[in-house]
Each structure stands twice: as C-alpha cells, then as structure tokens.
C-alpha cells in the first residue's frame, strides 16, 4: 500500500519523537548523563554531526546508541527527503495548474462567454443570480464563496422550446473541433469540475446532432433537451465563477478584461470608461 506524503510525514515524526523521548530517558539512566547532555548527544547523533565530546561508555549504552542511529537517523533523513519532495511537488503542481488555467481561459474566450450570454438571455430567473455575479475589483474570497453558494442553489430552468436551439447548434458545431481538442487534452483529467462541463457540453451537441430538426419538438423531447441544457448551464456558471476568482488572484490584467466581458452584467463593456 502506498502512503501519501502527509501520512509518511506523520509516521516519520511520530517515530522520531518516540526515539528522542526514549533515547533521552535511556541515556540518563544507562550513561548517567544529565537531561541536557542526553538531549545534546541524541541530537548530534541523529543529525550525523557526531562531535565525539560525549560518547557511550557502557555496553548497554552502546547498544542503545546503535538503535538510535538506525531508527533516528533513518527518520531524520526521511523527513528531510520528504520536505524536499514536497517543495518539488508543489512547484510541479503550480506549473500544471497554470497550464490548466490557460486552457480554461481559452475555453471561455472561444465559446464559454458566448454560450453564457445565449443561456442567460433565456433564463426566466436570471435576475436572481445576476446581482451576485457582477464581479468587481473589490471582491474577496468571501464574496466569491457567497456567490458560489447562490449559484449552486439556483434553479436552472432553461426551456429548450424557448431557446433558439438552431442558433446554439450552429454555434457549437462551428467550434466542435475546438471542444474535441479540449476533451483530448490529458491535463483536463486533473480538473475535477471542468472535465464534466466539457463532457456535458459535448453530450448536448450529440443530442442535437441526432435530431433532424430542433424546432416544433414534442413536449417530452423538449423536456429531455431542457435537462441537457440546464446541466451545461449550471456547470458553466459555476466554472465561470471559479475562473474569475483565479484571474482575480493571479492574473489582474486578464481579470480586468474578463470583468468588462461579464455575461451577467448588463452594463459590461470592453471599452474602458
């Protein structure tokens, strides 16, 4: 069974603490050292410094020190290696996240913002979430958290019989190659929420492609397509908000443009006033 880094660290630290406590007590009893000398000798031994000014003189003390070296030094080296590994892993994680955010940014630039505009124009209850999605420069993480709470509870009620499905279909087909390339990008597998969005969007395309027409559909089929639309709509809004929060944190110049393209802000304009 493979331990995670955090579990390994806890195991190493637990063993090292036990070795230090038992070693200090043992050296005091066996070698008749003071508590300070016992702790000093233990630390220089575990750290492999070994000044040699204090050394065991009894057979039992020598056995105890050998045990300390085998267990303590091993744990000390393990902790040091873990810390280095954690630093390297964190750098790699940040690098992967930056590349993934570039992919998500491309998605919203190419199709995401336009789809949101098409959807919220026909959302009968869009005003319930519009006010909490007008993101500004003054927003904090708490503001994003409050907005997320609202949009997750929002009843997405798009009606495929009211949405201009033909226009949506042609728009998505024009960008189908781009969406396929995103599905094929292995980096998206690292993102827990964006991948389901692309999958839901591609499923919606498949549903529309399978029909000879997208108008004058029977009520049951409208209801079925409405479910697919609202699945995409909900995931898209949530992912867009996360995208905006990421821009606010790490890319202020991109965040400025994204605010001026906010699909929920009626007064949004790319022209800086």
C-alpha positions as CSV (number, residue, x, y, z in Angstrom):
1,X,0.0,0.0,0.0
2,X,1.4,3.4,-1.0
3,X,1.4,6.1,1.7
4,X,0.6,9.7,0.8
5,X,3.2,12.2,1.6
6,X,1.3,13.6,4.6
7,X,0.9,10.1,6.1
8,X,4.6,9.4,5.6
9,X,5.5,12.6,7.3
10,X,3.3,11.9,10.3
11,X,4.8,8.4,10.6
12,X,8.4,9.7,10.4
13,X,7.7,12.4,13.0
14,X,5.9,10.0,15.4
15,X,8.9,7.6,15.3
16,X,11.4,10.4,15.7
17,X,9.6,11.8,18.7
18,X,9.5,8.4,20.3
19,X,13.2,7.9,19.6
20,X,14.1,11.2,21.1
21,X,12.0,10.7,24.3
22,X,13.1,7.1,24.8
23,X,16.7,8.0,23.9
24,X,17.0,10.9,26.4
25,X,15.5,8.8,29.2
26,X,17.6,5.8,28.3
27,X,20.9,7.8,28.2
28,X,20.1,9.4,31.5
29,X,19.6,6.0,33.1
30,X,22.3,3.9,31.4
31,X,25.0,6.5,30.8
32,X,24.2,8.7,33.8
33,X,24.0,11.8,31.7
34,X,22.2,15.0,32.6
35,X,19.0,15.7,30.7
36,X,20.7,18.4,28.7
37,X,23.8,16.3,27.9
38,X,21.5,13.4,26.9
39,X,19.4,15.6,24.6
40,X,22.6,17.2,23.2
41,X,24.2,13.7,22.5
42,X,21.0,12.5,20.9
43,X,20.7,15.5,18.6
44,X,24.3,15.4,17.3
45,X,23.9,11.6,16.8
46,X,20.6,11.8,14.8
47,X,21.9,14.8,12.8
48,X,25.0,12.8,12.0
49,X,27.3,15.6,13.3
50,X,29.0,13.5,15.9
51,X,31.4,15.8,17.7
52,X,32.7,13.0,19.9
53,X,32.8,15.0,23.0
54,X,30.2,12.7,24.6
55,X,30.2,9.0,23.8
56,X,28.7,5.9,25.4
57,X,30.9,4.0,27.8
58,X,28.8,1.1,28.8
59,X,27.8,-1.9,26.7
60,X,24.1,-1.2,27.2
61,X,24.7,2.5,26.2
62,X,26.4,1.4,23.0
63,X,23.5,-0.9,22.1
64,X,21.1,2.0,22.8
65,X,23.0,4.4,20.6
66,X,23.1,1.9,17.8
67,X,19.3,1.6,18.0
68,X,19.1,5.4,18.0
69,X,21.3,5.6,14.9
70,X,19.3,3.0,13.0
71,X,15.9,4.4,13.8
72,X,16.5,8.1,14.5
73,X,18.9,8.9,11.6
74,X,16.6,7.0,9.2
75,X,13.6,9.1,10.3
76,X,15.6,12.3,10.2
77,X,16.8,11.6,6.6
78,X,13.2,10.6,5.7
79,X,11.8,13.9,7.0
80,X,14.4,15.9,5.1
81,X,13.8,13.9,1.9
82,X,10.0,14.4,2.4
83,X,10.4,18.2,2.7
84,X,12.4,18.4,-0.5
85,X,9.9,16.2,-2.3
86,X,7.1,18.4,-1.1
87,X,8.7,21.5,-2.4
88,X,9.3,19.9,-5.8
89,X,5.8,18.5,-5.9
90,X,4.3,21.9,-5.0
91,X,6.3,23.6,-7.8
92,X,5.1,21.0,-10.3
93,X,1.5,21.4,-9.1
94,X,1.6,25.1,-9.6
95,X,3.1,24.6,-13.1
96,X,0.3,22.2,-14.0
97,X,-2.3,24.5,-12.6
98,X,-1.0,27.5,-14.6
99,X,-1.2,25.5,-17.8
100,X,-4.6,24.2,-17.0
101,X,-5.9,27.7,-16.3
102,X,-4.6,28.8,-19.7
103,X,-6.7,26.0,-21.2
104,X,-9.8,27.1,-19.3
105,X,-9.2,30.7,-20.3
106,X,-9.1,29.7,-23.9
107,X,-12.4,27.8,-23.5
108,X,-14.2,30.9,-22.1
109,X,-12.6,33.2,-24.7
110,X,-13.6,30.9,-27.6
111,X,-17.0,29.6,-26.6
112,X,-17.8,29.8,-22.8
113,X,-18.7,33.5,-22.6
114,X,-20.9,33.4,-25.7
115,X,-22.8,30.3,-24.5
116,X,-23.4,32.0,-21.2
117,X,-24.8,35.0,-23.0
118,X,-27.1,32.8,-25.0
119,X,-28.3,31.0,-21.9
120,X,-28.9,33.8,-19.5
121,X,-30.9,35.7,-22.2
122,X,-33.5,33.0,-22.0
123,X,-33.2,32.1,-18.3
124,X,-36.5,33.3,-16.7
125,X,-34.9,33.6,-13.3
126,X,-31.6,35.0,-14.3
127,X,-32.2,38.2,-12.2
128,X,-32.0,36.0,-9.1
129,X,-28.3,35.4,-9.8
130,X,-27.3,38.4,-11.9
131,X,-26.7,40.7,-8.9
132,X,-24.4,38.3,-7.2
133,X,-22.3,37.7,-10.4
134,X,-21.4,41.2,-11.1
135,X,-17.8,40.7,-10.1
136,X,-15.6,43.7,-9.2
137,X,-12.0,44.5,-8.3
138,X,-13.0,44.8,-4.6
139,X,-14.2,41.1,-4.4
140,X,-12.6,38.9,-1.8
141,X,-12.6,35.2,-1.5
142,X,-15.6,35.5,0.9
143,X,-17.5,37.3,-1.9
144,X,-16.8,34.5,-4.3
145,X,-17.8,32.0,-1.8
146,X,-21.2,33.7,-1.2
147,X,-21.8,34.0,-4.9
148,X,-21.0,30.3,-5.3
149,X,-23.5,29.4,-2.6
150,X,-26.2,31.3,-4.5
151,X,-25.5,29.9,-8.0
152,X,-25.3,26.3,-6.7
153,X,-28.8,26.6,-5.2
154,X,-30.2,28.5,-8.3
155,X,-33.0,26.6,-10.1
156,X,-31.7,26.5,-13.7
157,X,-34.9,26.4,-15.8
158,X,-34.0,26.9,-19.4
159,X,-36.7,25.6,-21.7
160,X,-35.4,24.2,-25.0
161,X,-38.6,25.1,-26.7
162,X,-37.9,28.8,-25.9
163,X,-34.1,28.8,-26.5
164,X,-33.1,29.3,-30.2
165,X,-31.7,25.8,-30.4
166,X,-30.8,26.1,-34.1
167,X,-28.6,29.1,-33.4
168,X,-27.0,27.3,-30.5
169,X,-26.4,24.2,-32.5
170,X,-24.7,26.1,-35.4
171,X,-22.5,28.0,-32.9
172,X,-21.4,24.8,-31.2
173,X,-20.8,23.0,-34.5
174,X,-18.6,25.8,-35.6
175,X,-16.5,25.2,-32.5
176,X,-16.8,21.4,-32.3
177,X,-13.2,20.8,-33.3
178,X,-12.1,23.1,-30.5
179,X,-14.2,21.3,-28.0
180,X,-12.9,17.9,-29.2
181,X,-9.4,19.0,-28.8
182,X,-10.2,20.0,-25.2
183,X,-11.6,16.6,-24.5
184,X,-8.4,15.0,-25.8
185,X,-6.2,17.2,-23.6
186,X,-4.8,15.0,-20.8
187,X,-4.3,17.9,-18.5
188,X,-8.1,18.2,-18.2
189,X,-8.2,14.9,-16.3
190,X,-6.6,16.7,-13.4
191,X,-9.5,19.1,-13.1
192,X,-12.5,17.8,-11.1
193,X,-15.1,20.2,-12.4
194,X,-14.1,21.4,-15.8
195,X,-13.9,18.0,-17.4
196,X,-17.6,17.2,-16.5
197,X,-18.5,20.6,-18.1
198,X,-16.9,19.7,-21.4
199,X,-18.4,16.2,-21.3
200,X,-21.9,17.7,-20.7
201,X,-21.5,20.2,-23.5
202,X,-20.3,17.6,-25.9
203,X,-23.3,15.4,-24.9
204,X,-25.6,18.3,-25.7
205,X,-24.0,18.5,-29.2
206,X,-24.6,14.8,-29.7
207,X,-28.2,15.1,-28.7
208,X,-28.8,18.0,-31.1
209,X,-26.9,16.2,-33.9
210,X,-29.1,13.1,-33.5
211,X,-32.3,15.1,-34.4
212,X,-33.4,16.0,-37.9
213,X,-34.8,19.2,-36.6
214,X,-34.6,21.3,-33.3
215,X,-37.9,23.1,-33.6
216,X,-41.5,22.0,-33.1
217,X,-40.4,19.1,-30.9
218,X,-42.9,17.2,-28.8
219,X,-43.1,18.4,-25.1
220,X,-41.4,15.2,-23.8
221,X,-38.4,15.7,-26.1
222,X,-38.3,19.4,-25.2
223,X,-38.1,18.4,-21.5
224,X,-35.3,16.0,-22.3
225,X,-33.2,18.6,-24.1
226,X,-34.0,21.1,-21.4
227,X,-32.4,18.8,-18.9
228,X,-29.2,18.7,-21.0
229,X,-29.2,22.4,-21.4
230,X,-29.6,23.1,-17.7
231,X,-26.9,20.6,-16.8
232,X,-24.5,22.5,-19.1
233,X,-25.8,25.9,-17.8
234,X,-25.2,25.1,-14.2
235,X,-21.7,23.7,-14.7
236,X,-20.8,26.6,-16.9
237,X,-21.9,29.2,-14.4
238,X,-20.0,27.5,-11.5
239,X,-16.9,27.0,-13.6
240,X,-17.0,30.6,-14.9
241,X,-17.1,32.0,-11.3
242,X,-14.1,29.8,-10.4
243,X,-12.3,31.1,-13.5
244,X,-13.0,34.7,-12.4
245,X,-11.7,34.0,-8.9
246,X,-8.5,32.5,-10.4
247,X,-8.0,35.6,-12.6
248,X,-8.5,37.9,-9.6
249,X,-5.8,36.1,-7.7
250,X,-3.1,35.5,-10.3
251,X,-3.8,37.5,-13.5
252,X,-5.1,41.0,-12.7
253,X,-4.7,42.3,-16.3
254,X,-6.8,39.4,-17.6
255,X,-9.3,39.9,-14.8
256,X,-9.8,43.5,-15.9
257,X,-10.9,42.3,-19.4
258,X,-13.0,39.5,-18.0
259,X,-14.9,41.9,-15.8
260,X,-15.6,44.1,-18.9
261,X,-16.9,41.0,-20.7
262,X,-19.1,39.7,-17.8
263,X,-22.1,38.0,-19.5
264,X,-24.3,38.7,-16.4
265,X,-23.5,42.4,-16.2
266,X,-25.9,44.4,-18.3
267,X,-23.6,47.4,-18.2
268,X,-20.5,45.4,-19.2
269,X,-18.4,47.0,-22.0
270,X,-14.9,46.2,-23.2
271,X,-14.4,50.0,-23.7
272,X,-12.7,51.4,-20.6
273,X,-14.7,54.4,-19.4
